[in-house]
Amino acid sequence: MDHALEATVVGSFTDLGVAARRRLPGWEEPRDGALTGKVAVVTGATSGIGQALARQLVELGATVHLVGRDAKKLDSTVAALRNGRPARSVAGHRADLARLADVRRLAATVHHAERPIDVLAHVAGALVHERQHTTDGIELTAQVHVVAPFLLTTLVLDSLAVDARVITMTSGGMYTQRLDVNALFDPPEPFNGTVAYAQAKRAQVELNGEWARRYPDRRIGFHVVHPGWADTPGVQTALPGFARVMGSRLRTADEGADTAAWLAWSEAVTPPGGELWHDRRRRRTVVLPWTATDDADRNRLWNEVADRAGT
Ligand SMILES: NC(=O)c1ccc[n+]([C@@H]2O[C@H](COP(=O)([O-])OP(=O)(O)OC[C@H]3O[C@@H](n4cnc5c(N)ncnc54)[C@H](OP(=O)(O)O)[C@@H]3O)[C@@H](O)[C@H]2O)c1
């Protein structure tokens, strides 16, 4: 049944997919307090899927560090998530991933505040329709989805716990793209934000596999998730036509966050990972044969991202 759903794409990515899979054997609920004593860092925590994920982790007992670029949204999210819990259980950190200096500051702050870190969730993302360059001189989509998360993971690597989980939120849109490192950093004219976004999401998947391959013995799990299609401020703003057509078939943000939360608490996932997940199951990273990545391109991606991250 799961495979049949997957083949339909729409059935798999919408709320129908998660509703059906929830009924399959093996779909378990977390035990109360499953993440008590654990520490999580979540980017993109001021909206949509990242905010839902942060809330789910807090509700499972984790101490959660929320990362956001907007001070007001960060403060209100922290206040909402604390909701009577001790102040130290939910902390906010301001960082704009379009500024690598912010990422370095964030890593240093988190490193001093909490060690070890059990969950690092890279959820921040945005689909923009105009070419923009960051103050670091990198195309915005590539920086926010690829370079900044790579830098953050690198800088906190030594602060990660045994059996830590590094979770990255990709998109099913990546299935349409073959990795093209040139196009990732210098999207062709005319700029197509959807393609640039899908290219960055493909790069996230390839880098996730590369992290697992390069750090097999550190007992860290690297996992990449595609959330399906969820009704979030990001989708409403970037793809209003799509949001209108899909209407009530879009998932909730909580449903979009479910697999990332499951990867944080499940005892069934083991390091080093390197795989793509959707609705709590491993998924293929390639559907269209021409989108497969070879080792040379994957290596080049790693080197060029590391170069831009300054690591
Ligand atoms: N919703 C879907 O159907 C869907 C499908 C596939 C993949 N995804 C992925 O899921 C993730 C969350 O998306 P969403 O739909 O929940 O979108 P969203 O509601 O727009 O949330 C995105 C979050 O990323 C943050 N962010 C964006 N640019 C940032 C930057 N430069 N620095 C720091 N934070 C930044 C946003 O901050 P602000 O709150 O300040 O805007 C927001 O908190 C993204 O990676 C997205 O690509 C979503």
The ligand as a MOL file (V3000), in Angstrom:
LIG
                    3D

  0  0  0     0  0            999 V3000
M  V30 BEGIN CTAB
M  V30 COUNTS 48 52 0 0 0
M  V30 BEGIN ATOM
M  V30 1 N 5.7100 23.3190 3.3400 0
M  V30 2 C 6.0070 22.4010 2.4070 0
M  V30 3 O 5.1200 21.8420 1.7310 0
M  V30 4 C 7.4240 22.0260 2.1670 0
M  V30 5 C 7.6740 21.0700 1.1670 0
M  V30 6 C 8.9780 20.6660 0.9490 0
M  V30 7 C 9.9960 21.1850 1.7250 0
M  V30 8 N 9.7340 22.1310 2.6690 0 CHG=1
M  V30 9 C 10.8550 22.6470 3.4360 0
M  V30 10 O 10.5140 22.7050 4.7980 0
M  V30 11 C 11.2260 23.7620 5.4390 0
M  V30 12 C 10.2470 24.6380 6.1850 0
M  V30 13 O 9.3720 25.2380 5.2220 0
M  V30 14 P 7.9530 25.8310 5.5840 0
M  V30 15 O 7.0450 25.4010 4.5100 0
M  V30 16 O 7.6350 25.5580 6.9920 0 CHG=-1
M  V30 17 O 8.2190 27.3920 5.3420 0
M  V30 18 P 8.0760 28.6650 6.2820 0
M  V30 19 O 6.7630 28.6490 6.9610 0
M  V30 20 O 8.3690 29.8400 5.4210 0
M  V30 21 O 9.2430 28.4770 7.3300 0
M  V30 22 C 10.5760 28.6400 6.9210 0
M  V30 23 C 11.4270 29.0470 8.0760 0
M  V30 24 O 12.7570 29.2860 7.6070 0
M  V30 25 C 13.1900 30.5370 8.1000 0
M  V30 26 N 14.1690 31.1810 7.2450 0
M  V30 27 C 14.0580 31.4850 5.9280 0
M  V30 28 N 15.1420 32.1470 5.5190 0
M  V30 29 C 15.9620 32.2650 6.5940 0
M  V30 30 C 17.2170 32.8750 6.8150 0
M  V30 31 N 17.8670 33.5450 5.8540 0
M  V30 32 N 17.7600 32.8130 8.0520 0
M  V30 33 C 17.1090 32.1810 9.0590 0
M  V30 34 N 15.9080 31.5990 8.9140 0
M  V30 35 C 15.3410 31.6580 7.6910 0
M  V30 36 C 11.9100 31.3660 8.1800 0
M  V30 37 O 12.0990 32.4990 8.9900 0
M  V30 38 P 10.9370 33.6240 9.1120 0
M  V30 39 O 9.9270 33.0480 10.0630 0
M  V30 40 O 11.6640 34.8050 9.6510 0
M  V30 41 O 10.3800 33.8200 7.7410 0
M  V30 42 C 10.9520 30.3500 8.7320 0
M  V30 43 O 11.0910 30.2230 10.1220 0
M  V30 44 C 11.9800 24.4830 4.3400 0
M  V30 45 O 13.3180 24.0140 4.2870 0
M  V30 46 C 11.2460 24.0810 3.0890 0
M  V30 47 O 12.0800 24.1290 1.9610 0
M  V30 48 C 8.4670 22.5630 2.8940 0
M  V30 END ATOM
M  V30 BEGIN BOND
M  V30 1 1 1 2
M  V30 2 2 2 3
M  V30 3 1 2 4
M  V30 4 1 4 5
M  V30 5 2 4 48
M  V30 6 2 5 6
M  V30 7 1 6 7
M  V30 8 2 7 8
M  V30 9 1 8 9
M  V30 10 1 8 48
M  V30 11 1 9 10
M  V30 12 1 9 46
M  V30 13 1 10 11
M  V30 14 1 11 12
M  V30 15 1 11 44
M  V30 16 1 12 13
M  V30 17 1 13 14
M  V30 18 2 14 15
M  V30 19 1 14 16
M  V30 20 1 14 17
M  V30 21 1 17 18
M  V30 22 2 18 19
M  V30 23 1 18 20
M  V30 24 1 18 21
M  V30 25 1 21 22
M  V30 26 1 22 23
M  V30 27 1 23 24
M  V30 28 1 23 42
M  V30 29 1 24 25
M  V30 30 1 25 26
M  V30 31 1 25 36
M  V30 32 1 26 27
M  V30 33 1 26 35
M  V30 34 2 27 28
M  V30 35 1 28 29
M  V30 36 1 29 30
M  V30 37 2 29 35
M  V30 38 1 30 31
M  V30 39 2 30 32
M  V30 40 1 32 33
M  V30 41 2 33 34
M  V30 42 1 34 35
M  V30 43 1 36 37
M  V30 44 1 36 42
M  V30 45 1 37 38
M  V30 46 2 38 39
M  V30 47 1 38 40
M  V30 48 1 38 41
M  V30 49 1 42 43
M  V30 50 1 44 45
M  V30 51 1 44 46
M  V30 52 1 46 47
M  V30 END BOND
M  V30 END CTAB
M  END
